[in-house]
């Protein structure tokens, strides 16, 4: 069980920042299209873009939790 927790800990430290960056990139792309495109509409937003933004938000939350655990783990 300890091995699974250790693997999950390091997995979240590697994957979560990548998902956060993906969510920020997608949100920035949508904001850029909204600001500079005359033909932008909410119907032009794909479900994958919504998924990427949601995954970025969830990954940010999980990353904060993991960083708190890392602070406790490596403070010893």
HELIX and SHEET records of a PDB file:
HELIX    1   1 UNK A    2  UNK A   36  1                                  35    
HELIX    2   2 UNK A   42  UNK A   44  5                                   3    
HELIX    3   3 UNK A   47  UNK A   74  1                                  28    
END                                                                             
